[in-house]
């Protein structure tokens, strides 16, 4: 669902090189533990880190322009 949006976002020129990661778990138990550890209650969830610190969290599926606005890009 959000794959094409992230493909377009990754092609944008930010003046730096952002890294986009997709997390996949092998089991429901692993996924549940990961979500709990990251504080994720709904999906899709986008966690933005800068210099190893969480700086923004966006929950939900959005068109590219809306996602960029919510992520302050």
Backbone torsions as a table, in degrees:
resi	resn	phi	psi	omega
1	UNK	NA	-49.4	-178.2
2	UNK	-95.4	-5.7	-179.2
3	UNK	-52.6	-52.3	-179.7
4	UNK	-62.0	-34.0	178.4
5	UNK	-65.4	-43.5	179.4
6	UNK	-70.2	-31.2	175.7
7	UNK	-62.6	-43.1	177.3
8	UNK	-67.7	-41.8	179.8
9	UNK	-62.0	-39.5	-179.2
10	UNK	-66.1	-21.7	-179.5
11	UNK	-85.6	-11.9	179.5
12	UNK	-68.0	153.0	177.5
13	UNK	-96.8	107.4	-178.3
14	UNK	-96.4	-9.0	-173.6
15	UNK	85.3	1.7	175.0
16	UNK	-152.9	175.5	-176.5
17	UNK	-109.6	94.0	177.6
18	UNK	-71.6	154.4	176.6
19	UNK	-114.7	128.0	178.6
20	UNK	-108.4	129.5	179.9
21	UNK	-121.6	142.5	173.0
22	UNK	-116.3	129.3	-177.7
23	UNK	-102.9	129.2	178.6
24	UNK	-126.8	131.5	179.3
25	UNK	-108.4	148.4	-179.5
26	UNK	-76.2	-29.7	-176.9
27	UNK	-133.5	160.3	176.8
28	UNK	-62.1	-35.9	179.8
29	UNK	-63.9	-43.4	177.7
30	UNK	-63.2	-44.0	-179.6
31	UNK	-62.9	-42.2	178.8
32	UNK	-63.0	-43.1	179.6
33	UNK	-65.3	-43.4	178.6
34	UNK	-62.0	-46.7	179.0
35	UNK	-60.0	-42.5	179.1
36	UNK	-62.4	-46.0	-178.8
37	UNK	-64.0	-32.0	-179.2
38	UNK	-94.1	-4.5	-179.9
39	UNK	74.8	25.1	-179.3
40	UNK	-86.5	125.4	179.1
41	UNK	-114.3	-17.3	179.7
42	UNK	-141.1	155.7	177.3
43	UNK	-126.8	151.5	-2.2
44	UNK	-72.6	148.7	177.0
45	UNK	-125.1	133.4	-178.9
46	UNK	-118.0	116.9	179.1
47	UNK	-106.8	126.1	-176.4
48	UNK	-108.5	122.6	179.4
49	UNK	-113.5	142.3	173.2
50	UNK	-135.5	126.1	-177.3
51	UNK	52.6	43.9	177.3
52	UNK	68.7	10.4	178.9
53	UNK	-114.8	137.1	176.5
54	UNK	-68.9	121.8	-177.4
55	UNK	-114.8	-15.1	-178.6
56	UNK	-164.0	147.2	174.8
57	UNK	-134.7	130.8	178.0
58	UNK	-127.5	130.4	-179.5
59	UNK	-117.5	129.2	176.9
60	UNK	123.2	164.6	177.9
61	UNK	-99.4	130.5	-175.6
62	UNK	-138.6	157.2	170.6
63	UNK	-66.1	162.8	-175.3
64	UNK	-53.1	-50.8	-176.4
65	UNK	-61.2	-40.8	179.7
66	UNK	-67.2	-43.4	179.7
67	UNK	-62.8	-43.4	178.6
68	UNK	-60.3	-40.6	179.1
69	UNK	-64.2	-45.9	-179.4
70	UNK	-66.5	-29.5	179.3
71	UNK	-90.3	1.9	-179.1
72	UNK	58.9	42.3	-179.9
73	UNK	-99.5	NA	NA
